[in-house]
C-alpha cells in the first residue's frame, strides 16, 4: 500500500500488483528485472526506493529456460524434458530491461530523474492507472488527446500542442503505418481549439476530409506570377540551378516585368535577349512556350496574395496533386516564405497587419521537398521556418516515409517526434543519428510496432510514450486500395455486357 498525491492535492491509497524484482547491477536510468510473467514492450512499471516513487517502461523482454536450451539438438530430448516436468513446476523465466523515466513526487505531473539507481531486490509493480493518468493525461487548454497508452487502452495520451508550434514535429514511418491519420488527427484537434493548419497535400489525400463542425478549406495552388522570385519561376520552368546564363536572361526579364499579360511580355523580353545570351535565352523561351499552357492553370495575375486564401481556425489544404515535382516545390517554397513574412509583419505591427494568429504547416512527402540529396527551394524556406518560426508562432510538421532522404539539418532541429513502424535499417540508423531524443533501445522497438502505434518523443510529451493513435474516421482517402474489389467490379461488368 502506498500514497500518491493527485493534481488537486488529494491523496490516493494504492494497492499494487507485483511484477518482479530488480536484479544485477542497475543505473539511475536503467535496470534489469526478473518477472513472474512475460513483460510487454512499452509496459509501464512502478517502483519505490529511497523515498522515490519511480515510473519505468519495459524496453526489452526475454523469456528463456535453464533447462530447454539451444544445446539440445534433438527435438525428442525436448519432448522428454517437457513430459518429465511436474505440473506447476516452472521450466522457463521472464526477464527484461526497464528504462527509468523519473520520479513522481508531489502533485506535479513532471518527472525528475532520481540520482541513485534502484538496489537489487527492489519490488517492481504494474504502474497504477492513476499514476499513468497523472503523467500522460494532463489537463489544460494546451493539451490535446491523440490516443491511448498502447498497454493501457483506458489511459488517455494527451500532448502539448504549444510545443509543436515552438519546437516543430517529425512524423516518420514506412508506408501505410498511419502517418496521414496522425496528421489529420492533429489538424482536427488544432481546429477544435480554433487554431489554423496548412497541409501541403502532394497526393490529394486530405481534400475529402469532412470532420464535423470544422471548416476544411481546399486551396488550388494559384499564384500571382508577379509575386514570385527568380528561384520560384525558374523552378516552375524546370531551369536547372547550374544554368547560369539561362537564369541571367530570366532575371533581366522578370525584374522589368509589369502588370498585364505576363506570358506574352516574358516571351517578348526573352526574344529580345537572344542576341545577348544566344542559345541560353532561347532555351528559357522554349521552356516558357512548352509550359505556358500548364502554368496558366496555376499562375494568374488576378490572384490576390496567397495569404488571403488562408481561413483562420480551419484546416487549409493546398492541393498539389496535379503538379510536377519542381512546380510543387516552387509552390510550397512560396507559401512557406510568404506565411513566415506575414507572421513577422503581424508580430512587428502588434497585430494590425499580416496573419494575426499562430499556425502549423504540414509538409507531406517531406523527403522530396526537403531532400538531403538535392537543393530544393522548399528546403531553404523550411530552414528559415525551423530557425525562426518559434519566435513568430509557426510550427512545422515534417512527414516522411523515407527518413534517410531528409535534410539532416532540418531533421536535427525537430524537437518532437512521432515515430511509427520503421523496418529499413538505414532509416532507423539515420533517425538515431540525427534526432536527439532517439536511443538505440528505441530504435530496436520500431519494427515491432503495428499500424497506428507510435513512439512519441520530445517536449510535447512528459516522457517517452508508446501510444495507440486515435483513428480519424472523417479521413476517407489515403489507405491501401482494395484492388481485388475494383477488379471484381470490372469483371462483373464485362461478363454482364457479354451476357455470360
N, C-alpha and C positions, 0 to 999 in steps of 0.2 A: 504494500500500500504506500502511495506517495501523494504529495500535494502539488498541484500545478496551478499557477495564477493565470487567469484569463485577462483579456484586454480591458474589461470593465472592472478589474480588481477582485473578482470573485475567486475563491479557492475551490478547486475540484479535487476530491479524493479519488484516486485512480487505482484500479487493480489490473496488473499487467499479466500477460501470458508469456511465460519464459520460453525463449527460443533456444538458448545455448549459453556457452561461456567463452570468454576471451582466452586464447592460448598463445604460447610462444612469446616472442618479442613484439611489442607494439610501439607505435609512434603517435604523437598528438593528432595526426591527421589520418592514420590508418591502423588497422589491426586485423588479426585473424581470429576466426571463430569456429568452434566445433558445435554443431547444432543437433537438436533432436529430430529434425525433419529437413527435407530439402529446402534450400534457400532460393528464392526467386530473384533474378537480377532486377535491380530497381526497387526492391522491397525496402521499406524504411523500418529501422530498429531504434531501440531506446536503451540507454544505459545511465546508471548513476554511480559516480565515483568521486571522491574528494570534494563533495558538495557541488559537483557539476551535474546538471541534468542534460544529457547529451543525445542529440539526434544523429543517426548514421544511416548510410544507404549501402545495400549489398552491391558490390562491384564485380565480384566473381563468385561462382558457385560450383562446387565439385562434389560428386558422390563417388565413393570408392569402396574397396573391400580389402581387408588384410588377408583374406582367405582366397577369394576369387581374384587372382592377379594375372597379369599378362605373361607370367612364366608358365602358365598352364597352356599346353599346346594341343591337347586332345579334348574336344567337347564332351567326351564321355566322362572324363575326370571331373569336369564342371558339373555334369549331371549327377554324379555320385555324391559330390560335395553338397549340392542343393538338397538332395534327398536325405542326407545324413544330419542336416541342421534340424535341431529340435524346434517345435512350434514356439513362436515368440522370441526365439533367440536371434539377435541381430548379427547379420554377416556383412553389413556394409556401414559406412559412416557418411556424414554430411559435413562438409567444411566449406569455408569461403573466406573472402576478404571483404572488409567493410571500409567504406570511406567515411571518416568522421566529418560531419557537416558543421557542427558547432553546438554550443551550449545554449539551452533555453532557460533564461533566467528572468525573473520578474514578469511584468505584463507585456514587455516589448516583443514584437514578432521577429526582431533581428537576432541572428545567431552570432555568437562570439566563440572563436576557436579556443578551446582550453589549452593552457600552456603545458600540460603534462599528459602523458598517454594513460590509457586505462590499464590497470595492473592485470596480470594473468589471473583467471578465476572470476573476473567481473561477470556478473549475470547480465545477459543480453535479452531484452524483451521485444515483443512486437510493439511498434510505436502506436500509442493510443490515438484514436481519430481526433480527439480534442487537441492533442499536441500538433498533429499534422495540419488541422484546420487553422490553428494559430499562425503557422508558418506559410502555408500555401493558399489560404483563402482570406487574405487580408481585405478589410473593408476600406472604403474611401473612393471618392469620385475618380481617382486616377487608376484604379484597379478594374480590369475587365476580365470576365471569365472567358477562357479559351478551351476548357476541357476539364478533365478529372485526372487524379493520380492513376497511373496505369495499374498499380497493385491495390488501390483503394478507390474503387469507382464512385463511392459516395462522398469523396472529399474533393471539393472544387479546386481547380487551379486557376488562380487569378494573377494576371501580370500587370506590371506598372506601365501604362501606356505613355506616360510622360518620358520614360527612359527610351522609348523608340524615337521620339521626337529629338531628344537631346543626344542620344548615343547610337542611333541607327540600328538596323536589324538585318541579319542574313538568314534566309530560309534556303536550306541546302538539302538535296536528296536526289536519288535516282528517279527516273520517270515513273509516274503512276503511284507514288507513295503518299500523296496528299498535300503537295506544296500549294497548288492553286486553291484548294479548300481552305488552307490556313490563311492565305491572302484574303480570300472572300470573307472569312470569319473576322479577321482583324478590321477590314474595311467596314463591315457591318457594325461591329462594336463601336468603332470610331464615330460612325454616322449616328448611332443611337445616343452618343454623347453630344451630338451637334457638331462634330468635327468633320474635316474635309480630307478626302483621299483622292489622289490622281493615280490611276493604274495605266501604265503603258502596255497595252494588250497586243502582243505580236501575233498571236494565233486566234484572236477573236473568241477567247474562252469566257469572258466575263459579260459580254453585251446582253446576254439573256438573263442575267441576274435580276430577280424581282423580289427582294426582301420586303415584307410588309412595312408600311409607314416610313419607308426610306426612299429618297429620290435617287435614281440611277440615271446619270447624265452621260449618254454616249456621244462622244465628240468625234466627228470626222476630222482628220488632220489637215485642215485647210489653213494656209498661212499667207499673209501678205508678203509677196516677194521682196518688197522694198524694206521689210523689217529684217531680212536675212543678211548675214555677213558673208564674206568671201568663202570661208570654210564650209558653211552650210550650203551655199549654192553649188560649190564645187562637188560636194558630196552628192547632191541631187543629180548632177550631170555626170557622175562617175568619173571625175577627173582625178587622177592619182596625185598623191601628195608630192611625189618627186617630179611631177610635170611642171617644172618651174616656169617655163616660158608660156605655157598654156594658162597658168594661173595669173601671170603678169598681164596677159591680154584681157583675161576676165576681170581682173581687179580694175583696170583702167575703165572698163565699160560700166561696171556696177557703181563705181564711185561717182560717175557723172550721170547716173540714171535719175530721171524724174518721173512723175506720175503719167499714166496713160499708155496703154498697150505695151506692157513690159516686154513681151517676147519679140514683138516687131522691132522695138528700139534696140534690144540686145543684139538681135541678128544684124541689124543695120550697123551698129557700132563695131561688131566683130568683123564684118566685111571690110570696114574701113581700117582695121588693124592688120589685115593680111599682108599689106605692103611692108609693115614694120616687123611683124612676128612670123610671117610666112606660114609654113605648114602648121605651126603651133596654134595660131589663131583659127586656121581652117578646121583643125580638129575640134576645137571648142565649138565652133559654129556648127559642125556636123553633129556634135552631141546635142546642142540645143534643138536642132531640127529633128533629130531622132527621138528625143524625149519630150518634145513640146506637147504633143497630144496627151501624153500621160500626165505630165506635170501640170497641165491646165486643170486637172481634177483636184490638185492639192494646193496650187498657187493661184491666188486671186487677189487683185489689188483692192477689191471692195471689202475684203475680210478685215474686221477690226482686230485689234490686239488680241492675241490668244488668251490673255488674262481675263478678258471679258466673257469668254466662253466657260469659265470655271464657275460652277454653282457651289457656294459655300454651304457646308452642312450636308453635302451629298457625296455619293460615290461617283466620281468622274472617271470615265473610261475612254482613253484615247485609242481608237480602233486602228491599229497599224496593219491589219491582216491583208490589205490589198497592196502593200508597198514592198518594193525590193529592199534588201538589207541596207544598202547605202542611203537610200531615201528615208527609210525608217530611222536610221542613225542620225541623219540631219534633223528630222522632226523631233526626236527625243532630246537631242542636244539643245535645240532651240527652246523647247519647253522648259528644260531644266534651268537654262541660263535666264530665261525671261521670268520664271517664277522666283528664282533667287533675287533677281533685280527688283521685282515688285515687292518682295518681303523686306528687302533693305529699305526701299523707299517708304514703306509703311512705318518701319521702326524709326527711321530718321525723321519722318514728318509727324511723329506722335499720332499715327492713325488717320491722318487726313487724306492720304493717298496710298496707292498700291493695294496689296492683298491684306485685308485687316484681320487675319486670323492665321494661327499656325496650321500647318498641313503636313500630310505624309505622302511621299511619292513612292511608287512601286515600279521597279524595272523588272519585268518578266524576261526570261531567257537572257539573263544578265551576262553570261559568258560570251554572248555575241556582241553586246553593246559596250561592255567594259572589259574587253578581252586583254589577256596577258600577252597575246601574240601580235596584236595589231593596234595601231594608234588611231582609234575611232574618235569621232567628235564627241560622242556621249561620254567617253572615258574622261576627257578633260573637264567636261561640265560636271560629271559626277564627283570628280576630285574636289571641285570647288564646293559642292554640296556637303561632302563629308567633312571638309575642313572648316567651312563657315556656317553650315546650316544650323548648328546648335545655337549660335548667337541670334539667329533670326527666325527660329521656330520652324525649321524644315527638317523632317525626319526622312531618311531614305531607307527603303526596304529593297534589298538585293535578292533576287530569286534565281536559283540556278540548279540545273540537273547535272552540270559538269563543273564542279568547284575548281578543278585544276586548270580550267580555262579562264578563271577570273584574274583580274589585275591584282597582284599581291598587295600593293599599297592600299587600295580601297578595301580589300578583304581584311587587312590587319586593323583597319580603323572602325570596323563594325563592332560596337560594344556589346551587342546582344546577338545570340544565335538560336535558331530553331533548326535542329538537325534531325531529319527523318532518316529512313534507311539508306545507307551508302555501302555498296559492296566492293566497288573497284578500289584496290589497294592504293593506287596513285591518288585518287580523290581523297581517301582517308588521310594519307600522309601529308598531302598539300594543305588540307584544312588544319591538321595538327600543327604544321609548321608555321602557318600564317595567322592563326586565330588564337589569341592569348588564353581564352578560357579552356581550351581543349587539352586534355591529358591523355596519355596512352591508354589508360583503363577505359576512358570514354570511347576512344577510337575502336577498341575491341568490342564494344557493345553494339556498334552501328549495324553490322549485318544481321543482328538478331531482332531488329525492330520490324513490326508488321505495318501494314497500311494504316495511316492515321496516327501512328505512335511517334512521339518526338522527344528528343532530349533538349531541354531548354536551359540555356546558359547565359550568364552575363548579368547586367544590372537590372534587367526587368523582372528577375526572379530573386528571391532571397538566397536560395541555394540551388545547386544543380537539380533539375526536376525532370523526371520521366513521366510524360503525360499522354493520355488518350485524348486527341483533339476532337472537339465537337464537330459534327457534320453539318455543313450548310446546305440544307435541302433546296434552298432557292437557287443555288448554282446548278444550272441544268446541263451545262456542257463541260468538256474538259476531261471526262473519264475515258476509259477504254471503250472503243467501239465494238458493238456486238456484230461482227462481220457475218457470222452464220445466220443471224436474223435477217439481215439485208439480202444475203444470197438466197435464202429460202423464199423471201418475198418475190425476188426476181424470177426464181424457178417456177413458183406457183403461177405468176402472171403469164409466163411464157407457155406453160402447159395448158393454162385455161384458154389462151388465144389460139392454140393449135388444136383445141378440142380433145386433148388427151385425158 
